């Protein structure tokens, strides 16, 4: 399917955004466009069949051992803890928040 130059431009921007790990708002600010326009084009590209609604990314498993439920000791470097059965995600201040967003979206 051929598409308009505008659709090609927005497709490139959507793909670049997904690889960036930035929020839509921050990505739009850096590229000087309206976040609402971006979201509108993203939806349009999905309807056109040019963009998949499912994306995959690598997820590294640190342990295959069962984890006993326990309250972790306070860690000053951890500033966010998301707990949703059967998964707990603890994020350190140095963690890429774009990656966290994609993990949470994949789990939901």
C-alpha positions as a LaTeX table, in Angstrom:
\begin{tabular}{lrrr}
\hline
Residue & $x$ (\AA) & $y$ (\AA) & $z$ (\AA) \\
\hline
Unk1 & 0.00 & 0.00 & 0.00 \\
Unk2 & 1.37 & 3.38 & $-0.97$ \\
Unk3 & 0.84 & 6.29 & 1.33 \\
Unk4 & 1.10 & 10.04 & 1.22 \\
Unk5 & 4.32 & 11.88 & 2.04 \\
Unk6 & 2.64 & 13.09 & 5.25 \\
Unk7 & 1.80 & 9.52 & 6.29 \\
Unk8 & 5.37 & 8.43 & 5.52 \\
Unk9 & 6.73 & 11.30 & 7.63 \\
Unk10 & 4.48 & 10.46 & 10.59 \\
Unk11 & 5.25 & 6.75 & 10.27 \\
Unk12 & 8.97 & 7.55 & 10.55 \\
Unk13 & 8.29 & 9.77 & 13.57 \\
Unk14 & 6.17 & 7.10 & 15.29 \\
Unk15 & 8.88 & 4.50 & 14.75 \\
Unk16 & 11.54 & 6.91 & 15.98 \\
Unk17 & 9.44 & 7.70 & 19.06 \\
Unk18 & 8.99 & 4.02 & 19.91 \\
Unk19 & 12.74 & 3.47 & 19.72 \\
Unk20 & 13.50 & 6.59 & 21.77 \\
Unk21 & 11.89 & 5.58 & 25.06 \\
Unk22 & 10.67 & 9.17 & 25.51 \\
Unk23 & 7.16 & 10.15 & 26.46 \\
Unk24 & 5.03 & 11.45 & 23.60 \\
Unk25 & 5.05 & 14.91 & 25.19 \\
Unk26 & 8.86 & 15.05 & 25.43 \\
Unk27 & 9.36 & 13.57 & 21.95 \\
Unk28 & 6.90 & 16.11 & 20.50 \\
Unk29 & 8.65 & 18.97 & 22.30 \\
Unk30 & 12.03 & 17.92 & 20.93 \\
Unk31 & 10.65 & 17.63 & 17.37 \\
Unk32 & 8.43 & 20.70 & 17.61 \\
Unk33 & 4.99 & 19.25 & 16.98 \\
Unk34 & 1.73 & 18.92 & 18.91 \\
Unk35 & 1.39 & 15.69 & 20.96 \\
Unk36 & $-2.31$ & 15.46 & 20.02 \\
Unk37 & $-1.41$ & 15.55 & 16.33 \\
Unk38 & 1.12 & 12.79 & 16.92 \\
Unk39 & $-1.45$ & 10.58 & 18.68 \\
Unk40 & $-3.99$ & 11.24 & 15.94 \\
Unk41 & $-1.53$ & 10.21 & 13.23 \\
Unk42 & $-0.48$ & 7.14 & 15.20 \\
Unk43 & $-4.13$ & 5.99 & 15.35 \\
Unk44 & $-4.61$ & 6.76 & 11.66 \\
Unk45 & $-1.49$ & 4.76 & 10.71 \\
Unk46 & $-2.81$ & 1.76 & 12.68 \\
Unk47 & $-6.16$ & 1.97 & 10.88 \\
Unk48 & $-4.31$ & 2.16 & 7.56 \\
Unk49 & $-2.45$ & $-1.04$ & 8.47 \\
Unk50 & 0.93 & 0.70 & 8.34 \\
Unk51 & 1.59 & 0.36 & 12.03 \\
Unk52 & 1.14 & $-2.67$ & 14.23 \\
Unk53 & $-0.75$ & $-2.19$ & 17.48 \\
Unk54 & 1.57 & $-4.72$ & 19.12 \\
Unk55 & 5.24 & $-4.13$ & 19.69 \\
Unk56 & 7.88 & $-6.37$ & 21.19 \\
Unk57 & 11.03 & $-5.59$ & 23.08 \\
Unk58 & 13.67 & $-7.62$ & 24.87 \\
Unk59 & 13.05 & $-8.38$ & 28.52 \\
Unk60 & 15.88 & $-9.84$ & 30.56 \\
Unk61 & 14.99 & $-12.32$ & 33.31 \\
Unk62 & 17.41 & $-11.98$ & 36.18 \\
Unk63 & 16.42 & $-15.19$ & 37.97 \\
Unk64 & 14.33 & $-18.27$ & 37.36 \\
Unk65 & 14.19 & $-19.09$ & 41.05 \\
Unk66 & 10.85 & $-18.53$ & 42.77 \\
Unk67 & 10.88 & $-15.38$ & 44.84 \\
Unk68 & 9.52 & $-15.51$ & 48.36 \\
Unk69 & 7.07 & $-12.72$ & 49.11 \\
Unk70 & 8.70 & $-10.39$ & 51.61 \\
Unk71 & 8.96 & $-6.71$ & 52.30 \\
Unk72 & 12.20 & $-5.45$ & 50.74 \\
Unk73 & 14.53 & $-3.35$ & 52.84 \\
Unk74 & 14.28 & 0.38 & 52.13 \\
Unk75 & 16.58 & 1.37 & 49.29 \\
Unk76 & 17.31 & 5.06 & 48.85 \\
Unk77 & 17.96 & 4.56 & 45.12 \\
Unk78 & 14.52 & 3.05 & 44.49 \\
Unk79 & 11.87 & 5.66 & 43.95 \\
Unk80 & 9.08 & 3.65 & 42.36 \\
Unk81 & 7.71 & 0.22 & 43.18 \\
Unk82 & 4.81 & $-1.19$ & 41.16 \\
Unk83 & 3.17 & $-4.29$ & 42.49 \\
Unk84 & 0.63 & $-6.18$ & 40.42 \\
Unk85 & 0.11 & $-9.90$ & 40.80 \\
Unk86 & 2.17 & $-11.84$ & 39.90 \\
Unk87 & 4.75 & $-9.16$ & 39.04 \\
Unk88 & 6.63 & $-6.60$ & 41.10 \\
Unk89 & 8.71 & $-3.95$ & 39.35 \\
Unk90 & 11.18 & $-1.90$ & 41.35 \\
Unk91 & 12.78 & 0.99 & 39.52 \\
Unk92 & 15.98 & 2.77 & 40.45 \\
Unk93 & 16.58 & 6.43 & 39.78 \\
Unk94 & 18.95 & 5.53 & 36.94 \\
Unk95 & 16.37 & 3.34 & 35.14 \\
Unk96 & 15.19 & 4.35 & 31.66 \\
Unk97 & 11.58 & 5.43 & 32.29 \\
Unk98 & 10.67 & 4.85 & 28.65 \\
Unk99 & 11.55 & 1.20 & 29.11 \\
Unk100 & 9.49 & 1.05 & 32.31 \\
Unk101 & 6.53 & 2.54 & 30.43 \\
Unk102 & 6.82 & $-0.12$ & 27.69 \\
Unk103 & 7.07 & $-2.93$ & 30.27 \\
Unk104 & 4.00 & $-1.69$ & 32.13 \\
Unk105 & 2.05 & $-1.29$ & 28.87 \\
Unk106 & 3.02 & $-4.84$ & 27.88 \\
Unk107 & 1.82 & $-6.19$ & 31.23 \\
Unk108 & $-1.52$ & $-4.38$ & 31.17 \\
\hline
\end{tabular}
